[in-house]
C-alpha cells in the first residue's frame, strides 16, 4: 500500500492507520441514531478511520452503518479502521476482554482495528459509567494500569483487536507502560486533546521519540458539551489567525486546523454530524500550509485545555498536572 497515496501512517506493530479519522461522539441530547447516519455519510465521502467508544453508547448504530456500507459495496471490512475504547469501569484485568466482547457484539463485527485505554482514571466497576457516592463524588478504583495493559495485550493475541493504544496519557504514564517488566507490545498511539490552543508540541516530540503516533481529538474544539467543557471556553474556529490563513488558502478555518495537525504527522479526528461539514472536513489533502502559516498557528498555543476531566483531579493517575 502506498502510504502517501492513502494518507496513512504505519504503526509500530506494522498495521496501517488512516491519518484522518471520523469521530462519533455526541452529547446526550443528540439522538444515538444520528451517529449511524453520520457514519454512513462519512464512509460515502471517503473516511475509512472511524473513532468510537463504549462510553458513547452508540456502537449499535455505528456498527449497523458500517455493515450497511459493506453490504452495498461502498467498502470492504478490511478497508475500515475501527477504533473502540475501554471505559474506566472495566480496568480490572479480568473485565477487559468481556468489555471488548460487549463492543464487538454491539457492532456485530469479529474484530476491531484498535482497542484503547480511554483514559488513565480507574473507576469502580459496575453498570454505571460514572458511579458516585452519597456526596456526589466519583468512586475511584485502584488498579495498576500495567495490569490493564497486559489484558489488552491478551486481546491482541486473541485476534479481537489488531492494535492497542492509550488515550489521555501524559509522558510519565506512557513511561509507566513502556518500562513495564515483560512488556509485549508498546502502545501504538496516544490519543489526546490537541489543537492550535493546545498544540502538545512536547508530548508530540516525546511520542515521536518512542515511535508512538499522536492522535488529536477536539482538533476543531467545536463540540461544547457542558458535561465535559466549560461553556465560556474560547471558540477556536473564530480565531483571527486561522480565519486569515483560511481566507488566503480559500478554505475554512476548520480545514486549516486539520491540515495543521496532518502536516506535523499527527493523526487527526474530525467530528461532525452535518453532511456539509463532513464533506468539508475530508477535503484537507489537496492543499498545504506554508512554513509561515505553520509558525503563525504554532504561535496560538496557550496550553488551553477544553476537556479537563475535572471529575478526577483527586485521582492518583490524573494526567493533566504534568506539563506534557
ABEGO torsion letter per residue (X at the ends): XBAAAAGBBBBAAGBBBBABBBBABBBAABBAAAAAAAAAAAAAAGBABBBBBAAAGAAAAAAAAAAAAAAAGABBAAABBBBBBBBAAAABAAAAAAAAAAAAAAAGBABBABBBBABABBBBBEABABBBBAAGBBBBBBBBAAAAAAAAAAAAAAGABABBBBBGBBAAAAAAAAABBGBABBBABBBBBBBAABAGAAAAAAAAAAGBBBBBBGAAGABBBAAABBAABBBAAABAAAAAAAAAAGBBAAAAAAAAAAAAGBBBBBBBABAAAAAAAABAAABBBBAAAAAAAAAABAGBBABAGAAAAABAABAAABAX
